[in-house]
Amino acid sequence: MTAMLTPGAVPLGAWRDILAGAPIPLDPSTRVAVDRAAAAVARVIAAGETAYGVNTGFGKLASVRIGDSDLATLQRNLILSHACGVGPSLPEAIVRLIMAMKAASLGRGASGVRWEVVSLIEQMRALGVLPLIPAKGSVGASGDLAPLAHMTAAMLGEGQALPGVPARDALHAAGLSPVTLGPKEGLGLINGTQVSTAIALAGLFAAERVFQAALVAGALTVDALRGSDTPFDARIHALRGHAGQADVAAALRGLLAGSAIRESHRLGDDRVQDPYSLRCQPQVMGAVLDMLRFVARTLETEANAVTDNPLVLDDGSIVSGGNFHAEPVAFAADQIAIALAEIGSLSERRIALLVDPVMSGLPAFLARDAGLNSGLMIAQVTAAALASENKQRAAPASVDSLPTSANQEDHVSMATHAAYRLLDMAANAASIIGIEAMAAAEALEHRRPLASSAPLEGVHATIRGRIAPLLADRFLAPDIAAAAALVDSGALAAGLALPEVVS
């Protein structure tokens, strides 16, 4: 874990730790750069110069010059007018991550805010005064304006703090005072991609857990179905050359090594080839792995970026640009969505093999006394429903630009809701993988007294530690929830040699 956040150089592991609740503070040495940029803004005001967002209106109103006596009101009005979010509030963990990212971005000294503002964000994060930020209302250009305005409003003592108390009261209870914004500060706080990036990172970390659990469940299914490990031969994958494919194949070989069930297949099974959902796991899941690793690099860059506007450069000049446009985040979120849909789709097909007596050679729906009992018949239906929902939600959001702000913002990224859907999609995928793990554990027991490999017998024990064998029909929803929790918590894949997305 990183001891402090160094703006511009924070690894993804540190952001993941913050999401999990780690109190990693901003490096206080960043104050030098912050003070330098704030002084540049003060010089513009003192010289009577005009700079966008410092002493002008915003967006389409940029040509309106604002008098010095109204500059504080200008920034306050900006925040209040932009706090237009709707929908459910973002989870506390994501709000903490947003605040940490915003503080680190401001800490690079290119935003022109005073240290007082950065310090308040850090104090609020440390003391648990977390703004209530509605999840919906950003199109991901000019930054995440509405959600970041809700964050900033809480700093002014306006709006609400989690879990739904007046922000002014929450500040007072923590011994903090609302801030009065100076020139450029409101714009520096609400321009930026921190909301979409934080949500996308939460989706990426969840996707990594789902990905690793899917490899484990997939290997367990291969063995439970007496499938072949020949398609995972390293020589096959070396001939294609994709790193992710080779990594996945190696992981599957390791998971299956030493299985007595596999040896029984070598000796007494005349099948030549397994279905694609077993045989082509390296090709599909390897492509997923390569894509998620690319996404991780994109989001690591974005999380460390300065994405507000205008920017204060090292020479003190204040320049307008477009770093707030969240297209990289939107593309990244779309790729995570595709990955989650494909992971779930492949897993659902393996579940279908497990419950089909023709394909598995096992009792229908893995039921004891089938007919009287339905076994996992409808568990597979649930997996199919979730897989289908994820396929629908994987349609790219980034291509759906809709102009805003009187056509000043005539192309936008839709990054924020591209990222927000990932939370539900990851939960769906975790349930699908959980159902596969349940089904594969049942199928494995039909192969007794033959044992699987040592790693997979350990996985089986983990599953049985939470979910009893299905000896007769019972109320299955709690079992599915428990299996999904094993996936989402990382417990299903814990301690196993598996490829990482975030190193």
C-alpha positions as CSV (number, residue, x, y, z in Angstrom):
1,M,0.0,0.0,0.0
2,T,1.3,3.5,-0.9
3,A,1.9,5.6,2.2
4,M,0.7,8.8,0.6
5,L,-0.8,9.8,-2.7
6,T,1.8,11.4,-5.0
7,P,-0.2,13.4,-7.6
8,G,0.5,12.1,-11.1
9,A,2.1,8.9,-9.9
10,V,-0.5,6.9,-7.9
11,P,-0.7,3.2,-8.8
12,L,-4.0,1.5,-9.3
13,G,-3.3,-0.6,-6.2
14,A,-3.5,2.5,-4.1
15,W,-6.8,3.5,-5.6
16,R,-8.1,0.0,-4.9
17,D,-7.0,0.3,-1.3
18,I,-8.9,3.6,-0.9
19,L,-12.0,2.0,-2.4
20,A,-11.6,-0.7,0.2
21,G,-11.4,1.9,3.0
22,A,-7.7,2.6,3.4
23,P,-7.0,6.1,4.7
24,I,-4.2,7.0,2.3
25,P,-3.6,10.8,2.5
26,L,-2.4,13.3,-0.1
27,D,1.3,14.1,0.1
28,P,1.4,17.5,1.9
29,S,4.4,18.5,-0.2
30,T,2.0,19.1,-3.0
31,R,1.1,22.4,-1.4
32,V,4.0,24.2,-3.1
33,A,2.5,23.5,-6.5
34,V,-1.0,24.3,-5.4
35,D,0.0,27.6,-3.9
36,R,2.0,28.6,-7.0
37,A,-1.1,28.0,-9.3
38,A,-3.4,29.9,-6.9
39,A,-1.0,32.8,-7.0
40,A,-1.2,32.9,-10.8
41,V,-4.9,33.2,-10.6
42,A,-4.6,36.0,-8.1
43,R,-2.2,37.9,-10.4
44,V,-4.8,37.7,-13.2
45,I,-7.4,39.3,-11.0
46,A,-5.0,42.0,-9.7
47,A,-4.0,42.9,-13.3
48,G,-7.5,43.2,-14.5
49,E,-7.0,40.6,-17.1
50,T,-9.8,38.3,-18.4
51,A,-9.6,34.5,-18.1
52,Y,-12.3,32.0,-18.7
53,G,-13.8,30.7,-15.6
54,V,-11.9,33.1,-13.4
55,N,-13.8,36.2,-14.1
56,T,-16.2,35.2,-16.9
57,G,-19.4,33.2,-17.2
58,F,-19.3,29.6,-18.1
59,G,-19.9,27.5,-21.2
60,K,-22.0,29.5,-23.7
61,L,-21.8,32.4,-21.2
62,A,-18.0,32.6,-21.4
63,S,-18.1,36.0,-23.1
64,V,-19.8,37.7,-20.1
65,R,-17.2,39.5,-18.0
66,I,-17.9,39.4,-14.2
67,G,-16.9,42.2,-11.9
68,D,-14.4,41.6,-9.1
69,S,-17.0,42.2,-6.5
70,D,-19.1,39.3,-7.8
71,L,-16.4,36.7,-8.2
72,A,-17.2,34.8,-5.0
73,T,-20.9,34.8,-5.9
74,L,-20.1,33.6,-9.4
75,Q,-18.4,30.5,-8.0
76,R,-21.1,29.8,-5.5
77,N,-23.8,30.2,-8.1
78,L,-21.9,27.8,-10.4
79,I,-22.0,25.1,-7.8
80,L,-25.6,25.5,-6.8
81,S,-26.9,25.7,-10.4
82,H,-24.9,22.7,-11.5
83,A,-26.1,20.4,-8.6
84,C,-28.8,18.8,-10.7
85,G,-28.1,15.1,-10.0
86,V,-30.9,12.6,-9.8
87,G,-31.2,8.9,-8.9
88,P,-29.7,6.8,-6.2
89,S,-26.6,8.1,-4.3
90,L,-23.2,6.7,-5.1
91,P,-21.8,4.2,-2.5
92,E,-19.6,5.6,0.2
93,A,-16.6,3.7,-1.1
94,I,-16.9,5.3,-4.5
95,V,-17.4,8.8,-3.0
96,R,-14.2,8.3,-1.0
97,L,-12.4,7.4,-4.2
98,I,-13.8,10.4,-6.0
99,M,-12.6,12.8,-3.3
100,A,-9.2,11.3,-3.2
101,M,-8.8,11.5,-7.0
102,K,-10.0,15.1,-7.0
103,A,-7.6,16.1,-4.2
104,A,-4.7,14.4,-6.1
105,S,-5.7,16.1,-9.4
106,L,-5.8,19.5,-7.7
107,G,-2.5,18.6,-6.0
108,R,-0.7,18.7,-9.3
109,G,-0.9,22.4,-9.2
110,A,-2.6,23.1,-12.5
111,S,-6.1,24.0,-11.3
112,G,-5.5,27.4,-9.5
113,V,-7.3,26.5,-6.3
114,R,-6.1,27.5,-2.8
115,W,-4.6,24.9,-0.4
116,E,-7.6,25.6,1.9
117,V,-9.9,23.9,-0.7
118,V,-7.7,20.8,-1.1
119,S,-7.2,20.5,2.6
120,L,-11.0,20.6,3.2
121,I,-11.5,17.7,0.8
122,E,-8.8,15.7,2.6
123,Q,-10.2,16.5,6.0
124,M,-13.7,15.5,5.0
125,R,-12.4,12.2,3.6
126,A,-10.4,11.5,6.7
127,L,-13.3,12.3,9.1
128,G,-15.9,10.5,7.1
129,V,-17.9,13.5,6.0
130,L,-18.8,12.2,2.6
131,P,-21.1,14.2,0.2
132,L,-24.3,12.6,-1.0
133,I,-23.7,12.4,-4.8
134,P,-26.6,11.3,-7.0
135,A,-25.4,8.8,-9.5
136,K,-27.1,10.2,-12.6
137,G,-26.9,13.5,-14.4
138,S,-23.5,13.6,-16.1
139,V,-22.8,13.2,-19.8
140,G,-19.1,13.0,-19.3
141,A,-17.9,16.2,-20.9
142,S,-17.0,19.5,-19.3
143,G,-16.3,16.9,-16.7
144,D,-18.7,15.2,-14.4
145,L,-20.4,18.5,-13.7
146,A,-23.6,17.6,-11.8
147,P,-22.1,14.9,-9.5
148,L,-19.0,17.0,-8.7
149,A,-21.2,20.0,-8.0
150,H,-23.0,17.9,-5.3
151,M,-19.6,17.0,-3.9
152,T,-18.6,20.7,-3.9
153,A,-21.9,21.8,-2.5
154,A,-21.3,19.8,0.6
155,M,-18.0,21.7,1.0
156,L,-20.0,24.9,1.0
157,G,-22.4,23.5,3.6
158,E,-25.1,23.0,1.1
159,G,-26.9,19.8,0.0
160,Q,-26.4,16.6,1.9
161,A,-23.8,14.3,3.3
162,L,-24.2,10.6,3.5
163,P,-26.3,8.9,4.8
164,G,-28.7,11.8,4.1
165,V,-28.0,14.5,6.6
166,P,-27.6,18.2,6.0
167,A,-24.0,18.8,4.9
168,R,-23.7,21.9,7.1
169,D,-24.6,19.7,10.2
170,A,-22.2,17.0,9.1
171,L,-19.3,19.5,8.8
172,H,-20.1,21.0,12.1
173,A,-20.2,17.7,13.9
174,A,-16.7,16.9,12.5
175,G,-15.4,20.3,13.6
176,L,-15.1,21.6,10.1
177,S,-16.3,24.9,8.6
178,P,-17.7,25.4,5.1
179,V,-15.4,27.0,2.6
180,T,-16.0,30.2,0.6
181,L,-14.8,29.6,-2.9
182,G,-12.5,32.1,-4.6
183,P,-12.0,32.8,-8.3
184,K,-11.7,29.7,-10.5
185,E,-12.2,27.3,-7.6
186,G,-15.7,26.2,-8.3
187,L,-14.8,25.4,-11.9
188,G,-11.7,23.6,-10.8
189,L,-13.8,21.4,-8.5
190,I,-16.6,20.5,-10.9
191,N,-14.6,20.2,-14.1
192,G,-12.9,16.8,-14.2
193,T,-13.5,13.1,-14.8
194,Q,-13.1,11.9,-11.3
195,V,-16.6,10.5,-10.9
196,S,-16.7,8.5,-14.1
197,T,-13.1,7.3,-13.5
198,A,-13.8,6.3,-9.9
199,I,-16.9,4.3,-10.9
200,A,-15.1,2.7,-13.9
201,L,-12.3,1.7,-11.6
202,A,-14.7,0.1,-9.2
203,G,-16.1,-1.8,-12.2
204,L,-12.6,-2.8,-13.3
205,F,-11.7,-4.2,-9.9
206,A,-15.0,-6.1,-9.7
207,A,-14.4,-7.4,-13.2
208,E,-10.9,-8.7,-12.2
209,R,-12.5,-10.7,-9.3
210,V,-15.2,-12.1,-11.7
211,F,-12.5,-12.9,-14.2
212,Q,-10.4,-14.9,-11.8
213,A,-13.4,-16.7,-10.3
214,A,-14.6,-17.6,-13.8
215,L,-11.2,-19.3,-14.5
216,V,-11.6,-21.3,-11.3
217,A,-15.2,-22.3,-12.0
218,G,-14.3,-23.1,-15.6
219,A,-11.6,-25.4,-14.5
220,L,-13.8,-27.1,-12.0
221,T,-16.4,-27.6,-14.8
222,V,-13.9,-29.1,-17.1
223,D,-12.9,-31.7,-14.6
224,A,-16.5,-32.4,-13.4
225,L,-17.4,-33.0,-17.0
226,R,-14.3,-35.2,-17.5
227,G,-13.1,-32.7,-20.2
228,S,-9.7,-32.6,-21.7
229,D,-6.8,-30.4,-20.7
230,T,-5.0,-31.0,-24.1
231,P,-6.5,-27.7,-25.5
232,F,-4.5,-25.9,-22.8
233,D,-1.1,-27.2,-24.0
234,A,1.3,-24.3,-24.0
235,R,2.6,-25.1,-27.5
236,I,-0.9,-24.3,-29.0
237,H,-1.0,-20.9,-27.4
238,A,2.6,-20.0,-28.3
239,L,1.7,-20.4,-31.9
240,R,-0.9,-17.7,-31.6
241,G,1.1,-15.4,-29.5
242,H,-1.5,-13.5,-27.4
243,A,-0.1,-13.0,-23.9
244,G,-3.5,-13.2,-22.2
245,Q,-4.4,-16.4,-24.0
246,A,-1.1,-18.0,-22.9
247,D,-1.6,-16.8,-19.3
248,V,-5.1,-18.2,-19.1
249,A,-4.0,-21.6,-20.5
250,A,-1.2,-21.8,-18.0
251,A,-3.6,-21.0,-15.2
252,L,-6.0,-23.8,-16.3
253,R,-3.2,-26.3,-16.6
254,G,-2.1,-25.5,-13.1
255,L,-5.6,-25.8,-11.7
256,L,-6.1,-29.2,-13.4
257,A,-2.7,-30.7,-12.7
258,G,-2.8,-34.0,-10.9
259,S,-6.5,-34.7,-11.3
260,A,-7.5,-38.3,-11.0
261,I,-10.7,-37.5,-12.9
262,R,-8.6,-36.2,-15.8
263,E,-6.6,-39.4,-15.8
264,S,-9.8,-41.4,-16.0
265,H,-10.7,-39.4,-19.1
266,R,-7.4,-40.3,-20.7
267,L,-8.0,-44.0,-20.1
268,G,-11.7,-44.4,-20.8
269,D,-13.3,-41.6,-22.8
270,D,-13.5,-41.7,-26.6
271,R,-14.5,-38.1,-27.0
272,V,-12.2,-36.3,-29.4
273,Q,-13.1,-32.6,-28.7
274,D,-15.0,-30.8,-26.0
275,P,-17.5,-28.0,-26.6
276,Y,-16.1,-24.5,-27.2
277,S,-17.1,-23.2,-23.8
278,L,-14.6,-25.7,-22.3
279,R,-12.0,-26.0,-25.0
280,C,-11.8,-22.3,-26.0
281,Q,-11.5,-20.8,-22.6
282,P,-7.9,-19.6,-23.2
283,Q,-8.9,-17.9,-26.4
284,V,-12.0,-16.2,-25.0
285,M,-10.8,-15.4,-21.5
286,G,-7.4,-14.6,-22.8
287,A,-8.9,-11.9,-25.0
288,V,-10.8,-10.6,-22.0
289,L,-7.6,-10.5,-20.0
290,D,-5.7,-8.6,-22.6
291,M,-8.6,-6.1,-22.9
292,L,-8.9,-5.6,-19.2
293,R,-5.2,-5.0,-18.9
294,F,-5.4,-2.3,-21.6
295,V,-8.3,-0.7,-19.7
296,A,-6.3,-0.8,-16.5
297,R,-3.5,1.2,-18.2
298,T,-6.0,3.7,-19.5
299,L,-7.7,4.2,-16.2
300,E,-4.4,4.5,-14.3
301,T,-3.4,7.3,-16.6
302,E,-6.8,9.0,-16.2
303,A,-6.9,8.7,-12.5
304,N,-3.6,10.6,-12.3
305,A,-4.6,13.2,-14.8
306,V,-5.5,16.9,-14.5
307,T,-8.9,17.1,-16.2
308,D,-10.4,20.5,-15.4
309,N,-10.4,23.7,-17.4
310,P,-8.8,26.2,-17.8
311,L,-5.4,25.0,-16.7
312,V,-2.7,27.0,-15.0
313,L,0.6,26.1,-16.6
314,D,4.1,26.2,-15.1
315,D,4.8,29.7,-16.6
316,G,1.7,31.1,-14.9
317,S,-0.4,31.3,-18.0
318,I,-4.0,30.3,-17.9
319,V,-5.1,28.3,-21.0
320,S,-8.4,26.7,-22.0
321,G,-8.5,23.2,-23.5
322,G,-10.6,20.1,-23.3
323,N,-9.1,17.6,-20.8
324,F,-12.5,17.3,-19.2
325,H,-13.8,15.2,-22.1
326,A,-14.1,11.7,-20.8
327,E,-13.9,9.8,-24.0
328,P,-10.9,7.6,-22.7
329,V,-13.1,6.6,-19.7
330,A,-16.1,6.0,-21.8
331,F,-14.2,3.7,-24.1
332,A,-12.7,1.9,-21.1
333,A,-16.1,1.4,-19.5
334,D,-17.5,0.1,-22.7
335,Q,-14.6,-2.5,-22.9
336,I,-15.2,-3.6,-19.3
337,A,-18.9,-4.0,-20.1
338,I,-18.1,-6.2,-23.1
339,A,-15.7,-8.3,-20.9
340,L,-18.3,-8.8,-18.2
341,A,-20.9,-9.8,-20.8
342,E,-18.5,-12.4,-22.4
343,I,-17.3,-13.8,-19.1
344,G,-20.9,-14.4,-18.0
345,S,-21.9,-15.7,-21.5
346,L,-19.2,-18.4,-21.5
347,S,-20.0,-19.4,-17.9
348,E,-23.7,-19.8,-18.6
349,R,-22.9,-22.1,-21.5
350,R,-20.8,-24.3,-19.2
351,I,-23.7,-24.4,-16.7
352,A,-25.9,-25.6,-19.5
353,L,-23.5,-28.4,-20.2
354,L,-23.5,-29.4,-16.5
355,V,-27.3,-29.7,-16.3
356,D,-27.8,-31.4,-19.6
357,P,-27.6,-35.2,-19.2
358,V,-26.8,-35.8,-22.9
359,M,-23.8,-33.5,-22.7
360,S,-22.6,-34.4,-19.2
361,G,-23.5,-38.0,-18.8
362,L,-24.8,-37.0,-15.3
363,P,-28.3,-37.0,-13.9
364,A,-30.5,-34.4,-15.4
365,F,-30.1,-31.0,-13.7
366,L,-27.7,-32.7,-11.3
367,A,-30.7,-33.8,-9.3
368,R,-30.8,-36.7,-6.9
369,D,-34.0,-38.6,-7.7
370,A,-34.7,-36.5,-10.8
371,G,-38.3,-36.0,-11.5
372,L,-39.3,-35.8,-7.9
373,N,-36.5,-33.2,-7.6
374,S,-35.7,-30.5,-10.2
375,G,-32.2,-29.9,-9.0
376,L,-30.5,-26.9,-10.6
377,M,-32.9,-26.6,-13.5
378,I,-34.0,-23.1,-12.7
379,A,-30.6,-22.0,-11.4
380,Q,-29.5,-22.3,-15.0
381,V,-32.5,-20.3,-16.1
382,T,-31.4,-17.6,-13.7
383,A,-27.9,-17.6,-15.1
384,A,-29.4,-17.3,-18.6
385,A,-31.5,-14.4,-17.6
386,L,-28.5,-12.6,-16.1
387,A,-26.3,-13.3,-19.1
388,S,-28.9,-12.0,-21.4
389,E,-29.3,-8.8,-19.4
390,N,-25.6,-8.2,-19.4
391,K,-25.4,-8.7,-23.2
392,Q,-28.1,-6.0,-23.6
393,R,-26.2,-3.6,-21.2
394,A,-22.9,-4.2,-23.0
395,A,-24.0,-2.0,-26.0
396,P,-21.5,0.8,-26.2
397,A,-22.5,4.0,-24.5
398,S,-19.6,6.1,-25.9
399,V,-21.2,6.2,-29.4
400,D,-24.3,7.9,-28.0
401,S,-23.3,11.6,-27.9
402,L,-26.1,14.0,-27.3
403,P,-25.2,17.8,-27.5
404,T,-25.7,19.9,-24.4
405,S,-25.3,23.5,-23.2
406,A,-26.8,25.2,-26.3
407,N,-24.5,23.3,-28.6
408,Q,-21.3,24.6,-26.9
409,E,-20.8,21.0,-25.7
410,D,-21.7,19.5,-29.0
411,H,-20.0,16.1,-28.5
412,V,-20.0,14.3,-25.2
413,S,-18.7,11.0,-24.0
414,M,-21.5,9.5,-21.8
415,A,-18.7,8.1,-19.6
416,T,-20.5,8.3,-16.3
417,H,-23.4,6.1,-17.0
418,A,-21.2,3.9,-19.2
419,A,-19.3,3.3,-16.0
420,Y,-22.3,3.1,-13.6
421,R,-23.9,0.2,-15.3
422,L,-20.7,-1.9,-14.6
423,L,-21.6,-2.2,-10.9
424,D,-24.8,-4.1,-11.8
425,M,-23.2,-6.0,-14.6
426,A,-20.4,-7.2,-12.3
427,A,-23.0,-8.3,-9.7
428,N,-24.9,-10.2,-12.5
429,A,-21.7,-11.9,-13.6
430,A,-20.8,-12.8,-10.0
431,S,-24.1,-14.6,-9.7
432,I,-23.6,-16.5,-13.0
433,I,-20.1,-17.6,-11.9
434,G,-21.5,-18.5,-8.5
435,I,-24.2,-20.7,-10.0
436,E,-21.5,-22.4,-12.2
437,A,-19.4,-23.1,-9.1
438,M,-22.4,-24.6,-7.3
439,A,-23.3,-26.8,-10.3
440,A,-19.7,-27.9,-10.8
441,A,-19.3,-28.8,-7.1
442,E,-22.5,-31.0,-7.4
443,A,-21.2,-32.6,-10.6
444,L,-17.8,-33.3,-9.0
445,E,-19.5,-35.3,-6.3
446,H,-21.0,-37.6,-9.0
447,R,-17.4,-38.5,-10.0
448,R,-16.5,-39.9,-6.6
449,P,-14.5,-41.7,-5.5
450,L,-12.3,-40.1,-8.1
451,A,-10.7,-36.9,-6.8
452,S,-10.0,-33.7,-8.7
453,S,-6.6,-31.8,-8.5
454,A,-5.4,-30.5,-5.1
455,P,-6.3,-26.8,-6.1
456,L,-9.8,-27.8,-7.3
457,E,-10.5,-30.0,-4.3
458,G,-9.6,-26.9,-2.2
459,V,-12.1,-24.9,-4.2
460,H,-14.7,-27.6,-3.7
461,A,-14.1,-27.4,0.0
462,T,-14.5,-23.6,-0.1
463,I,-17.9,-24.0,-1.8
464,R,-19.0,-26.7,0.6
465,G,-18.0,-24.5,3.5
466,R,-20.9,-22.1,2.5
467,I,-23.3,-24.3,0.5
468,A,-24.4,-27.8,1.4
469,P,-24.8,-30.6,-1.2
470,L,-28.1,-30.6,-3.0
471,L,-29.5,-33.9,-1.7
472,A,-33.1,-32.8,-2.3
473,D,-34.8,-29.7,-3.6
474,R,-34.7,-26.7,-1.3
475,F,-35.0,-23.0,-1.3
476,L,-32.0,-22.1,-3.5
477,A,-31.9,-18.3,-3.6
478,P,-29.7,-18.1,-0.4
479,D,-27.3,-20.6,-1.9
480,I,-27.0,-18.5,-5.1
481,A,-26.4,-15.4,-3.0
482,A,-23.7,-17.2,-1.0
483,A,-22.0,-18.5,-4.1
484,A,-22.1,-15.0,-5.6
485,A,-20.5,-13.6,-2.4
486,L,-17.6,-16.1,-2.8
487,V,-17.0,-14.7,-6.2
488,D,-17.3,-11.0,-5.3
489,S,-15.2,-11.3,-2.2
490,G,-12.4,-13.1,-4.1
491,A,-12.7,-16.1,-1.8
492,L,-13.4,-18.6,-4.6
493,A,-10.0,-17.7,-6.2
494,A,-8.1,-17.0,-3.0
495,G,-4.6,-18.4,-2.8
496,L,-4.5,-19.8,-6.4
497,A,-2.0,-19.0,-9.1
498,L,-4.1,-16.9,-11.5
499,P,-3.4,-14.1,-13.9
500,E,-3.9,-10.5,-12.6
501,V,-5.4,-7.6,-14.3
502,V,-4.1,-5.0,-11.9
503,S,-0.6,-5.9,-10.8
